[in-house]
């Protein structure tokens, strides 16, 4: 069966510090991968998605970036965090476009 | 008009009651529909897909009305454990390459 891992579970970082969040998927090949952010009490905001290694599409221009160095690995990064980057970051995978997505446990980021 | 709209609630109903909520979508070309549930501070989890003829999974019934462009979720004999936010998800062929749009969710609270 397929599983998706995210780490860390929680993170507290000062403004201006870098960020690296990692997501890995097991049990499937060539998944579509997604990064979402959910601000407190709000809906999901799609940040990035990827349909293959090295293929990244950005949905929202901001100081975040994403990379997919391996088929089942998706990384979210920032060089300098802003207060507004605080939120619940969720990685998800699907078998294709317009298919159901399965989410990892998420990383709760607080920028202070 | 938002691509996917949900009543944010909260719906506050007694245990054992039947509760239903709808979700409207704007793109008549949408083909895939899902319901997710999200517990507080957790990741969204797929509850069920929604099929054209309607479908049932235990106490949960999902229906699609293409003419009026909405999907519905009915929960019978509600349990305390049904308390969560329910997210409506629709594919949107022309709006985003990721093709999946999440609603902001409907909060459901079941009281003893």
Interface residues (C-beta under 8 A of the other chain):
Chain A: X32 X34 X42 X43 X44 X46 X49 X57 X59 X88 X90 X94 X97 X98 X99 X100 X101 X102 X103 X104 X105 X106 X108
Chain B: X31 X32 X34 X41 X42 X43 X44 X45 X46 X49 X87 X89 X91 X93 X96 X97 X98 X99 X100 X102 X103 X104 X105
